[in-house]
Amino acid sequence: MGEVKDVTAAYSEALVEVGLADPRVMALDADLPDSCMTEPFYRACPGRAIDLGVAEQSLPTFAAGLALVGKVPFYNTFAVFAVGRSFDMIRLSVAYARANVKIVGHAAGLSLGYAGPSHHALEDVAMMRALPGMVVLQPADAEECRQMVWWMKDYAGPVYLRLTRARVPDVHAAGWRFEMGRTEQLREGCDVTLYTTGDLWVQALRVAERLAGEGIGVQVVNVSTLKPLPPGEIVRHARATRCGTTMEDHHVVGGLGSAVAEVYAEFVPERALRRLGIRDTFTESDDYDVLRAHYGLADEDVVTAVHSLLGSS
């Protein structure tokens, strides 16, 4: 693993880079340019950044208008507001219109910790996956985030970029290139596949190393494109092991677990799959790591799931 970096800071730097490279790029905010780290864009590209204030439901319609006259707007706010508060506007003004809008949901999942359930975005992937034509991305590290922003700038269509507040090591080596729709094997293994998205790959590799001490081979797969997710990508990993487990900072309904389970059910029904994530509940306020462990994402939960799967397969 490489240097530990802040994923949101990487997004901020990349947004400035694409803004300087392409005069069509604009940044929109809803009273949170400091938290979303978009303030550097305001300084680098004056006249192309607009703070709408506490008006999250206006972001999709405002951005769609800009897109329809040739701009490339990136709109930014906490994920719970970017998607949850604005869904109807996204559905009609962005997705239905195929407007070239880039939605960036910051501090997703449980990463706002003590802010509590009003600010924990745990349904956003499910909502955005359901929209026709919407691309849904979640980076594993700072480098993947940076490359996603460049890809989004050039892609003609709506995209949802999901960012958790995380500092993670670099997992991508020099020369690596992001490809939308592709998965990425981070570790080989023949017994069980751990599918992760976002920063959970760090935990997955840690658990894989622990299980290796028991003679269990764990394949770790980074799924950074949550939609579209070509079935062949998942089938390839599924057939390399006896069973699989998904891990996500999101409800198990509609997110990574659902996306992978859909492929297993249709193409590899002989392989067992478990989904680890937030179950059917509203969350509480606490530290990010404490919440993850409390809601079923502790290392021990993953180890138990793997043992159970291998015992029944």
N, C-alpha and C positions, 0 to 999 in steps of 0.2 A: 504494500500500500504506500501511497505517496503522501505529500503534505496535506494537512487538514485545512480545508477551506470552507468558507461560508457560501452556501448555494445561492442565497438571495443577493449577496454582494456580487457573485459572478453574473447573475441576471442583470444587475444594475450596470456593470461594466459592459456587458454585451449589448444592452439597450443603447448605451451611448455610442458604441462602435457602429451599430447598424444605422443609428440616426445620423452620424457623421458621413456614413457611406451612401445613404439614400435619403434624399430630401423629402420623399413621400412619407417617411416614418414620423408618427406623432405619438405622444404619450398622454394618456388621460388618467386622472386620479379622482378619488372621492374622499378628499380630506385627509389622506394618509400617505402623501409622498415621502414623508420621513420614514415611516414604518416599512413602506414598500421599496425604499431606497431608490426612488426615481428622481430625487432632487438633483443628482449629477446631470441627468438629461436636461433638466430645466436650464442649467447653466451652460451646457454644451450646445444646446439647440434652442436658443430663445425664440419665442414665437411659435414653437411647435409642441408646446406642453400646456395642458389646460387642467386646472383643478376645479372640478364641478362642485366641490363642497360635499356636504352630506346628502348626496342625491344618487345613490347607487343604482336606482332603477332607471336613471337617465343615461347611465354609461352605455348600455347596449344600443339604444336608439341614436344617441349622439355619435357613437363610434360608427354605426351603420351608415349614417348620413355622410360622414367623412369618407368612408370606404367607397361609397357609391359615386363619389366625385374624384376617385383616384388616389386617395390617401391610404396609408397602411397604419391604422391606429392600433396601439397596444393599450388596452385599458387595465388598470390595476386597482385592486383593493383586496381585503381579506377574502379568502375563498368562500366563506359562509355568506358574504354579501355579494360577491362577484357572480355567484351562481344562485344561491338560495333566494336572495331578495330580488333577483333580477330575471328569474327563469322565464316568465311569460314574454318579456321583452326580447330575451335571447332567442327564444323559440320562433317568434314571428319576425322580428327586425333583422336578426343575424342569420339563423339557420335556414328559415324558409326563404329568405332573400338571397341566400348564398353570399352574404356580404363578407368581404375580405377583412374580418375583424379578428384580432388576436386578444383573447381573454386570458388574463393572468391572475390566477387565484392564489394569493399569498397566505402564509401561515395556515396551511390546510391541515386536515386530520386533527390530532390532539395537540398540535404544537403550540397553541396559545395557552396551554396548561391552565394556569390559575384564572384565566378569563372565563372559563366554565362552558357549559353546554350551549349557551347563546352564541359562542364564538368557535366552537369545535365543528369544523366542516367534515362530516362523515358520510354525507349523502351525495356530494358533488359529482363524483365519478359516475355514479349510477344515473344521475340526471343528465349529464352531458353525453354519456354513451348512448342514451336513448334517442338523441336528436339526429335525424338523418343528415349525413354529410359532415358531421362534426368530428374533427380529429382531437384525440385526448392524449396528452403527453405528460410524463412525470420523470424528471431526470434523477439519475443515481448519484451524481456528484457535480462539482462545479464545472468541469470541462464539458460534460454532457449537456448541462444547462446552457452554457455559452453557445455550443453548436446548435442546440435546438432553436435558440433565438434567431440565429442566422438563417436556419432552415425556414422558420416561420415567416421571416421577412419575404422570402422568395416564393413561398407557397401561396397559390391563389385560392383562398377559401378560409372558412372559419376554423380556428384552433383554440383549444383550451389547454393552457399550460398550468399544471398543478405544482405548487411549490410549498414544501413544508419548511419551517424554520429549523434548519439543521446545519451543523458543521460536520463535514465528513471527509475522510481521506480521499485522495484521488485514486480511483480504481482504473482509470483509462491511461494507457501508456501513450507516449508521443507517437504521432502518426495515425492514431485511431480516428475514425470518422463515423459520425452518427448517421444511421439510415432509418428513416421512418418505416415502421411496420416490421422491423427485425428485432428479434430477441438476442440475448447475448449470454453465452455460457461463461460464468466467472470461475467455476470449479468443476472438474470432472468427478463423476461418481456413478456407480452401477446399481445402487440399491434404491435410493429415493431422490426425487427432484424437489428442491425448494424453490418455488417461484416467488420473487420479491419485486416490489416497485418502490421507487424513491430510495430513502436512505436505509431501508431495512436490510439491504444486502450485507451491511457491516455485521449485523447480528447473525444473519444466515451463515456467513463464513465462520463466525465464531462458534456457532452451534455445530457446523459441519466438522470443524477441527475436533471438537469434543467427541462427536460421534465416531470420528475416525479412530479414536482411541479405543472404541468398543468393536472395531472391525466393520463398521457400517460406512459404506461409500455414498457420499452425498453430492449430488450434482446441484450447483447453485446457478439459477438463471435470473438475469435482470430483464424484467418486462417494462420497458420505458414507453412503449407505444401501447396504450390501453385500448385504443381504437384508431384505425382499423388494426385488428390482430389476426393476421392470416393464419388459418388453422394449421397449415403445414409447419409453422414455426413451433407450435406447442406439441403437435404430434411427434415431431422429431425428438424432442426432449423426453416426451412421455414414454416412447418406445425404448429409450436408452436405459430406463430404470423400471423397477417393479411397481412403484406407486409414487404419488406426488402430494405436496402440501403447498398451499399458497399462504403468503404472509402480507398483510396490508394494514396501514393506518387509516382504516375506512370501515364502514359497515360491511359485513360479509355478503350482504345482498346488493347486487348490482355493480360491484367493483371488480378488482382483479380476480377474486375467487369465482365470481359468476362468469367472467369472461373465459377463464381457463376451464371451469366446469362445463360450460357449453360445448367446448371442443372435446373434452373427455367423453361426455355423454354421447356425442354424435360419431366420433371417429375412433376413440380408444376406450370403449365401455368396459373392457376387460381390466383396465387399470383403476385401482382405487385412488380417491382424491379426498383430502381434508382441506377445509378452509379455516385459516386462523385470521381473526380480525375482531372488530367490535360486533357483539351480538345484538339482539333486538332490545336495545336499551338506550336511554339518554345518559350521558356521562356526567361526571362531577368535576370539581375544581381541584387541581393539584399539580405537582411538577410533571413535566412531559413524560419522563421515564417511569415515574411512579404510576401514572395513568396507563401507560402501555402495559406494564406488568399486571396491573389490577384488572384490565379488561382482556386478558388472555394472550398477551404477546410477550410474556417472559421467556427466557431461554428454556426454562423447565417445561413450559407449555409446548414448545416446539419439539423438544426431546420426547415428551410423552406422546405427542401425536405421531412422531416417526415410529416409536416402539409399537404403538397400537396398530399402525398401518402394516408394518412388517410382520407383526404377529398374526395378522389376518389375511395376508396376501400369499 
